[in-house]
Amino acid sequence: MQLYPAIDIRGGKCVRLRQGNYNDETVFADDPVTMAKRWQDEGAEWLHLVDLDGAREGRPINHDVVRRIVRETGLPCQMGGGIRDVQSINMGLSDLGLERVIIGTKALKEPEWFSENCERFPGRLALGIDARNSMVATEGWLEDSEVSIMDLARQFTNVPLAAVIYTNIANDGMMQGVDPGTLCDLKQLADLGLPVIASGGVTTMTDLTALMNIAAQTDHLIGAIVGRAIYEGTISVREACDALKQSE
């Protein structure tokens, strides 16, 4: 498993939202690049970036910040937020230098388009599944769909996905841990044979241990994204990275 420190960008700053609520925001740093370098210094080998403005507007917004993070850390980065057309994919992978881009809303609404582009960019597109009550949320978490997470994932078991990034919105940013239902969802997604990255609710090393226990049963749980917990100090990036390496 890989640890993915999350850097959520809004208005050029490093922030965190609670349950995806744009009206419940905490600013953790004025310069996301400085924060990225901090996580790198503590042992992070990947970064998870979210363009919150892009998610809301339906197109990537914070280009300059993202480009600086990629260039100044040299770490492989994955990013989501408003990536809904081929132009945005190309910009992310080529211009911004991202290793992966994450697509959520567009994959739900146009699964054939998403599958075609997974073939066009093999191993470079991740499916972002943001869930509320086991149903997919879209448009930057602002809307609920009528599609279950498993039904969405099953459509892409035979395409060259980089990963499925599963976020339980109810847990995200709440510092309440990863609930048993989320662990069950992650195990079911991994059992489909899809590479899965867990996101939302990882609050303490106990949560990370629960994920490592699943990873010990399957090769397909490949990572965990950690956000508010590393900013509020309930998880140390250095300690978490060391624990994951020792579990290999």
C-alpha positions in Angstrom: 0.0 0.0 0.0 1.0 3.6 -0.7 0.2 6.6 1.4 -1.2 9.6 -0.5 -1.1 12.8 1.5 -4.0 15.0 0.2 -3.5 18.6 -0.8 -6.9 20.2 -1.5 -6.6 23.5 -3.3 -9.1 26.3 -3.3 -8.3 29.9 -4.2 -4.7 28.9 -4.4 -4.6 27.8 -0.8 -4.3 24.4 0.9 -7.7 23.7 2.6 -9.9 20.9 3.8 -13.6 20.6 3.6 -15.9 18.6 5.9 -18.1 16.1 4.0 -17.3 18.0 0.8 -19.2 21.1 2.1 -17.7 24.3 0.5 -19.2 26.3 3.3 -17.3 24.3 5.9 -13.7 25.0 5.0 -10.4 25.1 7.0 -7.4 26.8 5.5 -4.2 24.9 6.5 -1.6 26.7 4.5 -1.4 29.7 2.2 1.1 28.0 0.0 0.2 24.4 -1.0 3.7 23.9 -2.5 5.3 24.4 0.9 2.9 21.8 2.3 3.7 19.4 -0.5 7.4 19.7 0.3 6.7 19.0 4.0 5.0 15.7 3.2 7.8 14.8 0.8 10.4 15.5 3.6 8.4 13.1 5.9 8.6 10.3 3.4 5.7 10.6 1.0 6.4 9.0 -2.4 3.1 10.2 -4.0 0.7 13.2 -3.6 -3.0 13.3 -4.0 -4.1 16.7 -5.3 -7.7 18.0 -5.5 -8.7 21.2 -7.4 -11.8 22.1 -5.4 -12.5 25.1 -7.6 -12.2 22.9 -10.6 -14.6 20.3 -9.2 -17.2 23.1 -8.6 -16.7 24.8 -12.0 -16.4 21.7 -14.1 -12.9 22.5 -15.4 -9.5 22.6 -13.8 -8.7 26.0 -12.3 -5.6 26.0 -10.1 -3.1 25.2 -12.9 -0.1 27.2 -11.6 -0.2 25.8 -8.1 -0.4 22.2 -9.4 2.4 22.7 -11.9 4.6 24.1 -9.1 3.9 21.2 -6.8 4.8 18.7 -9.5 7.9 20.5 -10.6 9.3 21.5 -7.2 8.7 18.1 -5.5 9.4 15.8 -8.4 7.0 13.4 -6.9 4.4 11.5 -8.9 1.0 13.2 -8.4 -2.6 12.3 -9.1 -5.2 15.0 -9.3 -9.0 15.3 -9.5 -11.4 18.2 -9.8 -13.2 19.2 -13.0 -11.5 16.9 -15.4 -14.3 16.1 -17.8 -12.9 16.3 -21.3 -9.9 15.1 -23.4 -8.5 18.6 -23.3 -8.3 18.6 -19.5 -6.8 15.1 -19.5 -4.1 16.2 -21.9 -3.4 19.3 -20.0 -3.1 17.4 -16.7 -0.8 14.6 -18.1 1.3 16.7 -20.4 1.2 20.3 -19.4 1.0 19.9 -15.6 3.1 16.8 -15.5 0.7 14.7 -13.5 1.1 10.9 -13.3 -2.6 10.3 -13.1 -5.8 12.3 -13.5 -9.0 11.4 -11.7 -12.4 11.4 -13.4 -15.7 11.1 -11.5 -18.7 12.9 -12.8 -17.9 12.3 -16.5 -17.3 8.6 -16.0 -20.7 8.2 -14.4 -22.5 10.2 -17.0 -20.6 8.8 -20.0 -19.1 5.4 -19.2 -18.3 4.6 -22.8 -16.3 7.9 -23.2 -14.4 7.0 -20.0 -13.6 3.5 -21.2 -12.4 4.8 -24.5 -10.1 7.2 -22.8 -8.8 4.6 -20.4 -7.7 2.7 -23.5 -6.3 5.9 -25.0 -4.3 6.7 -21.8 -3.7 3.2 -20.3 -2.7 3.3 -16.6 -3.1 7.1 -16.4 -6.8 7.6 -15.6 -8.3 6.9 -12.2 -12.0 6.5 -11.5 -13.1 8.7 -8.7 -16.1 7.1 -6.8 -17.4 9.6 -4.3 -20.2 7.8 -2.3 -23.0 8.9 0.0 -25.0 6.0 1.4 -23.3 3.7 -1.1 -24.6 5.8 -4.0 -22.4 7.9 -6.3 -22.2 11.6 -5.7 -21.3 13.9 -8.6 -20.6 17.5 -9.6 -18.0 18.0 -6.8 -20.2 16.2 -4.3 -23.0 18.7 -4.8 -25.4 16.2 -6.3 -26.5 12.5 -5.6 -27.0 10.1 -8.5 -29.2 6.9 -8.6 -26.2 4.7 -9.4 -24.6 2.4 -6.7 -20.9 2.4 -6.3 -20.6 -1.3 -7.2 -22.7 -0.9 -10.4 -20.5 1.9 -11.5 -17.2 0.0 -10.8 -18.4 -3.2 -12.5 -18.6 -1.3 -15.8 -14.8 -0.8 -15.8 -13.4 -4.1 -14.7 -11.9 -4.8 -18.2 -10.3 -1.4 -19.0 -6.7 -0.4 -18.1 -7.6 1.8 -15.1 -4.8 3.3 -13.0 -7.0 3.0 -9.9 -10.4 3.3 -8.3 -10.4 6.0 -5.7 -13.3 5.4 -3.3 -14.3 8.2 -0.9 -17.1 7.9 1.6 -18.3 11.5 1.8 -20.0 10.9 5.2 -16.5 10.3 6.7 -14.5 12.8 4.8 -12.9 15.4 7.0 -15.0 14.4 10.0 -12.1 12.8 12.0 -14.4 10.0 13.1 -12.5 7.0 11.6 -13.3 4.5 8.8 -16.6 2.8 9.5 -17.2 -0.9 8.9 -19.4 -0.2 5.9 -16.6 1.6 4.2 -14.2 -1.3 4.9 -16.7 -3.7 3.4 -17.2 -1.5 0.3 -13.4 -1.4 -0.2 -13.1 -5.1 0.1 -15.9 -5.7 -2.4 -14.3 -3.2 -4.9 -10.9 -4.9 -4.5 -12.5 -8.3 -5.0 -13.6 -7.1 -8.5 -9.9 -7.1 -9.3 -9.7 -3.3 -9.6 -6.8 -1.5 -8.0 -8.4 0.5 -5.2 -7.3 3.5 -3.2 -9.2 4.3 0.0 -10.1 7.8 0.9 -12.2 9.5 3.5 -12.1 9.1 7.3 -8.6 7.8 7.9 -8.0 9.4 11.2 -5.6 7.4 13.3 -3.1 4.6 12.8 -5.9 2.2 13.9 -7.7 3.1 10.7 -4.6 2.6 8.6 -4.1 -0.8 10.3 -7.6 -1.8 9.3 -6.8 -1.0 5.7 -3.5 -2.9 5.9 -5.4 -5.9 7.1 -7.6 -5.8 4.0 -4.5 -5.3 1.9 -3.0 -8.4 3.4 -5.9 -10.4 2.0 -5.8 -8.9 -1.5 -3.2 -7.4 -3.9 -5.8 -4.9 -5.1 -6.0 -2.4 -2.2 -3.0 -0.4 -3.2 -3.2 2.8 -1.2 -4.8 5.2 1.3 -5.4 8.9 1.0 -5.0 10.9 4.2 -6.1 14.5 4.6 -7.3 16.3 7.7 -5.6 13.7 10.0 -2.1 14.7 8.9 -2.9 18.4 9.1 -4.3 18.1 12.7 -1.6 15.7 13.8 -3.5 12.5 14.6 -1.5 10.7 11.9 2.2 11.3 11.2 3.1 10.9 7.6 6.5 9.6 8.5 5.1 7.0 10.9 2.4 6.0 8.4 4.9 5.6 5.6 7.2 3.5 7.8 4.3 1.3 8.9 3.2 0.6 5.3 6.8 -0.2 4.2 7.2 -2.6 7.1 3.9 -4.4 6.2 5.2 -5.2 2.7 
